[in-house]
Amino acid sequence: MNLDVLMNGYANDSRIFTIVDRILLSKPQHIHLSGLHGSASQFIFSAVFNHSATSQLNHLIILRDAEEAAYFHNTIENITGALDLFYFPSSFKTKKNFQQLNSSHVMLRTEALTKISSGGNRKVIVTYPEAIFEKVILSKTLSQNIISFKITQTINVEELLARFVDHGFTRSDFVYEPGQFAMRGGILDIYSYGHEKPYRIELFDNEIDSIRLFDPETQLSERKLSEVKIIPNIETQFSSGEKVSLLNFLPENTTVWCEDWEFTKDKIEQEYADVEEFVNNQLSGLVNQSVNTSRQEDEDDLNEKKDISSNDFVRASVLENQIRDHTVIELGNKAFFAKQNEIYFSITQQPAFNRQFKLLIENLKDYES
């Protein structure tokens, strides 16, 4: 049985049509999908996503941890081939240190938020408690701080470089990570937080002659572009007052998929307690000492968020109320939002054979019969 045949089986299942009918209702629906195991939830999501009636809907998928979210994202990416499918991680390098940012994670978050704010294709966000608990920049503020370039555009180089600095970029000889720019003669290299690779802009006097994507490791150009958008570090350049929860940022027609909200809620509350402890330690000077030690060990890769406040994060109770306002599809054994609205799937777990091939053969024959 190949993937197309398997997906066709899901797509034509009456329960998929029931889910689609309910999420298209104007009033938010709360649905519990029970009896799921293994990758069944990814196949069910993909069948709903691929249904023609849901082509205008956005989706937020909240899993229990980063590993589950990464696997879910990878599976539905392979099944659906969705264009705007984003893994949305936490900004921070390590747990309980809310000052050291992971630049690659910040880039993934920025790319997702930029694509969402620009509209267009439907969007799918796959995330987990530590990531959704962070507030994000307002869509309007993000749009106002994007720097755009296109071929034949005339620019003032000195003003542009000053603007890069104002947006939190640092000047270097060569760019190799997000947040850096370099100017050599008539060539400007800039590594935006909104793309996985940097841009090389060639100038003829003050006019943009060409724009190329290039590999930061080899420094070789890869392909030409007609227009690019440069995104600042959204985690360090904006105040708490310019941020909202991810649920507020997403379009209203977003369906929320979540697994075991009680567990997720507890993790978010623990994260919030850790933030408050971190802020108190920061005020007493205890954090600076650990950060200085970390800087000596990993100075080249340090991306620091200086002003930490509990206002940069969302309480679980606030997220819970915001989720209730959306159509919610709960996965797993426990229902929180949809206790009276269950759709049952009789999926069984694959047994562990532990190299006992006789058992494997018997199991396959049982399915075949």
C-alpha positions in Angstrom: 0.0 0.0 0.0 1.6 3.3 -1.0 1.1 6.7 0.5 -1.5 7.8 -2.1 -3.7 4.8 -1.4 -3.4 5.3 2.3 -4.2 9.0 2.1 -7.2 8.2 -0.1 -8.5 5.9 2.6 -8.3 8.7 5.2 -9.7 11.3 2.8 -12.8 9.2 2.1 -13.5 8.3 5.7 -16.9 9.6 6.9 -15.2 10.9 10.1 -13.0 13.3 8.1 -16.1 14.7 6.4 -17.7 15.2 9.9 -14.6 17.1 11.1 -14.6 19.3 8.0 -18.3 20.0 8.3 -17.9 21.1 11.9 -14.9 23.3 11.5 -16.6 25.2 8.7 -19.5 26.2 11.0 -19.5 29.9 11.9 -19.6 29.2 15.6 -16.4 27.8 17.1 -16.6 24.1 17.6 -14.7 22.0 20.2 -14.0 18.4 19.0 -12.1 15.5 20.6 -10.5 12.9 18.3 -10.0 9.8 20.5 -8.5 6.4 19.9 -5.4 7.7 18.1 -2.0 6.2 18.1 1.3 6.6 16.3 1.1 8.9 13.2 -2.7 8.7 12.9 -3.1 12.3 14.1 -0.8 13.5 11.3 -2.7 11.6 8.7 -6.0 12.9 10.0 -4.7 16.5 10.0 -3.4 16.1 6.4 -6.7 14.7 5.2 -8.6 17.7 6.7 -6.0 20.1 5.4 -6.1 18.7 1.9 -9.9 18.8 1.7 -11.0 21.5 -0.8 -13.5 23.0 1.6 -10.8 24.0 4.1 -8.5 25.7 1.6 -9.0 29.1 3.3 -8.4 28.0 6.9 -5.2 28.5 8.9 -4.1 26.0 11.5 -2.2 26.2 14.8 -0.9 22.8 16.2 0.2 22.7 19.8 2.1 19.6 20.8 3.5 18.6 24.2 7.2 19.2 23.6 9.7 20.3 21.0 10.5 16.8 19.8 6.8 15.9 19.2 6.3 19.2 17.3 9.3 18.5 15.1 8.2 15.0 14.2 4.6 16.2 13.6 5.9 19.0 11.4 8.2 16.7 9.4 5.5 14.1 8.8 2.8 16.5 7.6 5.4 18.3 5.4 6.1 15.1 3.6 2.4 14.1 3.4 0.8 17.4 2.4 3.5 19.3 0.6 2.1 22.5 2.1 3.8 25.7 1.0 3.5 27.8 4.2 4.1 25.2 6.9 6.2 26.4 9.8 7.9 24.9 12.8 7.7 27.6 15.5 10.3 27.0 18.3 11.2 28.8 21.5 13.6 31.7 21.1 16.0 30.6 23.9 19.1 28.4 23.8 18.5 26.7 27.2 15.7 26.3 29.7 15.5 28.7 32.6 17.9 31.2 30.9 15.7 33.8 29.3 18.6 36.0 28.1 20.5 33.8 25.7 18.7 33.6 22.3 19.1 30.8 19.7 19.6 32.8 16.5 18.4 30.0 14.2 15.2 29.6 16.3 14.6 33.4 16.2 15.0 33.2 12.4 12.4 30.4 12.2 9.9 32.4 14.4 10.5 35.6 12.3 10.0 33.9 9.0 6.7 32.4 10.2 5.4 35.7 11.6 6.5 37.6 8.5 4.7 35.2 6.1 1.6 35.2 8.3 1.4 39.0 8.4 1.8 39.2 4.6 -1.4 37.1 4.0 -1.7 34.9 0.9 -1.6 31.2 1.2 -3.1 29.5 4.2 -0.6 28.9 7.0 0.1 26.0 9.4 2.1 26.6 12.6 3.4 23.7 14.6 4.6 24.6 18.1 4.9 23.6 21.8 4.3 25.1 25.3 7.7 26.9 25.7 7.3 28.5 22.3 3.7 29.6 22.5 4.2 31.0 25.9 6.4 33.8 24.4 4.6 36.9 23.1 5.2 38.0 19.5 5.5 41.4 17.9 2.4 43.1 16.6 1.7 42.5 12.9 1.5 46.3 12.3 4.8 47.0 14.1 6.5 44.1 12.1 5.3 45.5 8.8 6.6 49.0 9.7 10.1 47.8 10.4 10.7 45.7 7.3 13.4 47.1 5.0 12.7 46.3 1.3 15.1 46.3 -1.6 14.4 45.8 -5.3 16.4 45.9 -8.5 17.1 49.5 -9.9 16.2 51.1 -6.6 18.3 54.1 -5.6 19.5 54.1 -1.9 21.5 56.3 0.4 24.2 53.9 1.6 25.2 55.8 4.8 21.6 56.2 5.9 20.9 52.6 5.2 23.8 51.3 7.2 22.7 53.5 10.2 19.2 52.1 9.9 20.6 48.6 10.0 22.4 49.5 13.3 19.1 51.0 14.7 17.4 47.7 13.8 19.9 45.7 15.9 22.2 44.5 13.1 26.0 44.5 13.7 28.7 45.2 11.2 31.3 42.5 10.5 33.9 41.6 7.8 31.8 38.6 6.6 28.2 37.6 7.5 27.7 34.1 8.8 24.7 34.4 11.1 21.4 36.4 11.2 21.8 39.9 12.4 25.1 40.8 10.6 25.9 43.0 7.6 29.1 43.7 5.7 30.0 46.5 3.2 32.9 46.0 0.9 33.2 48.5 -2.0 30.0 48.3 -3.9 28.9 45.0 -2.3 26.5 44.9 0.6 25.9 41.6 2.4 23.0 41.4 4.9 21.7 38.4 6.9 18.1 39.0 7.6 16.2 37.3 10.5 13.5 36.4 8.0 15.4 34.0 5.8 17.7 31.0 6.2 20.4 32.5 3.9 21.9 36.0 3.6 21.5 38.4 0.6 24.3 40.0 -1.5 23.3 43.4 -2.9 25.6 44.8 -5.7 25.5 48.5 -6.2 26.3 50.6 -9.2 26.9 54.0 -7.6 23.8 54.3 -5.4 21.6 52.1 -7.6 20.9 48.4 -6.9 22.3 46.5 -9.8 21.6 42.9 -8.6 20.4 41.0 -5.6 21.5 37.4 -4.9 21.1 34.8 -2.3 24.4 33.3 -1.2 25.8 30.5 1.0 27.3 31.9 4.2 29.8 29.0 4.4 31.3 29.2 0.9 30.4 32.9 0.4 29.3 31.9 -3.2 26.2 33.4 -4.8 23.4 30.9 -5.5 20.5 32.6 -7.4 19.2 36.0 -8.5 16.3 37.8 -6.8 14.3 40.8 -8.0 13.2 41.9 -4.5 14.0 41.1 -0.8 12.7 42.1 2.6 15.1 42.5 5.5 13.6 41.7 8.9 15.1 42.9 12.3 15.5 40.7 15.4 11.9 40.6 16.6 13.0 39.3 20.0 15.3 42.1 21.0 14.2 45.3 19.1 10.7 45.8 20.5 9.2 46.6 23.9 6.6 44.5 25.7 3.9 47.0 24.8 4.5 46.1 21.1 3.8 42.4 21.7 0.8 40.1 21.9 0.2 36.4 22.2 0.5 34.2 19.1 -3.2 33.5 19.3 -3.9 37.3 19.0 -1.4 37.5 16.1 -3.0 34.7 14.0 -6.0 35.4 11.7 -9.4 34.7 13.2 -10.1 31.8 10.8 -7.4 29.7 12.6 -8.3 26.2 13.8 -6.4 25.1 16.9 -5.2 21.5 17.2 -3.8 20.6 20.6 -2.8 17.5 22.5 -3.4 17.2 26.3 -4.0 20.8 27.2 -3.8 20.1 30.9 -0.2 19.0 30.5 0.6 21.9 28.2 -1.0 24.3 30.7 1.1 23.0 33.5 4.3 23.4 31.5 3.4 27.0 30.6 2.7 27.9 34.3 6.0 26.4 35.2 7.8 28.4 32.5 6.1 31.6 33.8 7.3 30.8 37.4 10.8 30.3 36.0 10.6 33.7 34.2 9.6 35.4 37.4 12.5 33.8 39.3 14.9 34.7 36.5 13.8 38.4 36.5 14.2 38.5 40.3 17.7 37.0 40.1 18.5 39.5 37.3 17.5 42.4 39.5 19.7 41.1 42.3 22.7 40.7 39.9 22.8 36.9 40.1 22.1 36.3 36.4 24.8 38.7 35.1 27.5 36.5 36.7 26.2 33.3 34.9 25.9 35.2 31.6 29.4 36.5 31.8 30.7 33.0 32.4 28.7 31.7 29.4 30.0 34.6 27.2 33.6 33.4 27.8 32.7 29.9 26.8 30.5 30.7 23.8 31.2 34.4 23.0 31.0 34.0 19.2 27.5 32.5 19.3 25.9 34.6 22.0 22.7 36.5 21.1 21.6 38.3 24.1 18.2 39.6 25.1 18.9 42.4 27.6 15.6 43.6 29.0 13.6 40.6 30.3 10.2 41.1 31.8 7.3 38.8 32.7 5.2 41.0 30.4 7.0 39.4 27.4 5.2 36.2 28.2 1.6 34.9 28.3 -0.1 33.2 31.3 -1.7 29.8 30.5 -5.1 31.0 31.7 -5.0 33.8 29.1 -4.0 31.4 26.3 -6.8 29.0 27.4 -9.4 31.7 27.1 -8.1 32.7 23.7 -8.1 29.1 22.4 -11.7 28.7 23.5 -12.7 31.5 21.0 -11.4 29.3 18.1 -12.5 26.0 16.8 -10.5 23.4 18.7 -9.6 19.9 17.7 -8.1 17.9 20.6 -5.9 14.9 20.1 -5.0 12.1 22.5 -6.8 10.4 25.3 -7.8 13.4 27.4 -10.3 16.1 26.4 -10.3 19.5 28.0 -12.2 21.8 25.7 -14.4 19.2 24.0 -15.7 16.8 26.7 -19.1 16.2 25.0 -18.1 16.1 21.4 -16.0 13.0 20.6 -15.1 11.4 17.3 -13.6 8.0 17.8 -10.9 6.3 15.7 -10.0 2.7 16.5 -6.3 3.0 15.8 -4.2 0.2 17.4 -0.5 0.6 18.4 2.0 -1.4 16.5 3.3 -4.2 18.8 7.0 -4.4 19.7 8.4 -7.6 18.1 12.0 -7.3 19.4 13.5 -9.3 16.5 11.0 -12.1 16.9 10.2 -12.5 13.2 7.7 -15.3 13.8 5.5 -12.8 15.7 5.9 -10.2 13.0 4.8 -12.7 10.3 1.8 -13.8 12.4 0.8 -10.2 13.0 1.0 -9.4 9.2 -1.1 -12.5 8.5 -3.7 -11.4 11.0 -4.0 -8.1 9.3 -4.1 -9.7 5.9 -6.9 -12.1 6.9 
